[in-house]
Each structure stands twice: as C-alpha cells, then as structure tokens.
Amino acid sequence: MVENGNLDLLRLVGEALYGERWQAPIAADLGVSDRAVRYWLKSANQCPDDIGFRLLSIVERKKLNLGEVEAVVLERLRLGRLSQ
C-alpha cells in the first residue's frame, strides 16, 4: 500500500473509533506515543509498513468488544420488556 494510503487508513480508523480527538487514543492502541502519530501525519512518509494490519487488529478487537456490549444491552432490554 502506498504511504499516503497508510496515512488515510490511520485517519479513517482513528476518526471512526475516537472522533475528532483520535490521535492519542489510537497511539495508545498502537503502543506508540501520540507524538509518533503526529510525526507520521506531519512527515507523510514515516508511517510503519505494517500499520494497516495493526489498524485492522484494533478494529477487529473493538468490533468484538462492541458485539459483547450489544449483547448485554439487548439482553437487558429483553429483560426489561418481560418485567413490564
């Protein structure tokens, strides 16, 4: 993938998961400093080659966690309907 594509993915995933202030949270999930993320964005050519795979791993983990949260919410809603 071209480097700008990696940066586009970084922005896409960061904004989708964390909103406007995404740089520090995505950095934490990547195991790097938020300064490193800002450097990647500024330099436009120093983003790690494996960033796409690392981002995919984060998305998959968040998706799994959200699926678990969804199940809890649905169960509580179902129980709430039964008790009404």
C-alpha positions in Angstrom: 0.0 0.0 0.0 1.3 3.5 -0.8 2.3 5.6 2.2 -0.5 8.1 1.8 -2.9 5.2 1.8 -1.5 4.2 5.2 -2.0 7.7 6.5 -5.5 7.7 5.1 -6.2 4.5 6.9 -4.8 5.8 10.1 -7.1 8.9 9.9 -10.1 6.8 8.8 -9.8 4.3 11.7 -8.8 7.0 14.2 -11.7 9.2 13.5 -14.2 6.4 13.2 -13.2 4.9 16.5 -12.4 8.0 18.6 -13.9 11.1 16.8 -12.1 14.4 16.4 -9.5 13.8 19.2 -8.4 10.4 17.8 -4.6 10.7 17.8 -3.8 10.0 21.5 -6.3 7.0 21.7 -5.1 5.4 18.5 -1.5 5.9 19.6 -2.3 4.1 22.9 -3.9 1.2 20.9 -0.9 1.0 18.6 1.5 1.0 21.6 3.3 4.2 20.4 3.3 7.8 21.7 0.8 10.3 20.4 3.9 12.3 19.3 4.8 9.4 17.0 1.4 9.5 15.4 1.6 13.3 14.9 5.1 12.8 13.4 3.7 10.2 10.9 1.0 12.6 9.9 3.4 15.5 9.5 6.2 13.7 7.7 3.8 11.8 5.4 6.5 9.2 4.8 7.5 7.6 8.1 4.4 5.6 8.9 5.3 1.9 9.6 4.8 -0.5 6.8 2.6 -2.8 8.9 0.2 -0.1 10.1 -2.7 -1.4 8.0 -2.5 -4.8 9.7 -2.1 -3.2 13.1 -5.2 -1.0 12.5 -7.2 -4.0 11.3 -6.3 -5.7 14.6 -7.6 -2.7 16.5 -10.8 -2.6 14.5 -11.4 -6.3 15.0 -10.8 -6.1 18.7 -13.2 -3.1 19.1 -15.8 -4.8 16.9 -15.7 -7.9 19.2 -15.9 -5.7 22.3 -18.9 -3.8 20.8 -20.6 -7.0 19.9 -20.3 -8.1 23.6 -21.7 -4.8 24.7 -24.5 -5.0 22.2 -25.4 -8.5 23.6 -25.6 -7.1 27.1 -27.8 -4.1 26.1 -30.1 -6.4 24.1 -30.4 -8.8 27.0 -31.3 -6.0 29.4 -33.8 -4.6 27.0 -35.4 -8.0 26.7 -35.5 -8.5 30.4 -37.0 -5.0 30.8 -39.8 -5.8 28.4 -40.5 -9.1 30.3 -40.8 -7.3 33.6 -43.2 -4.6 32.3 
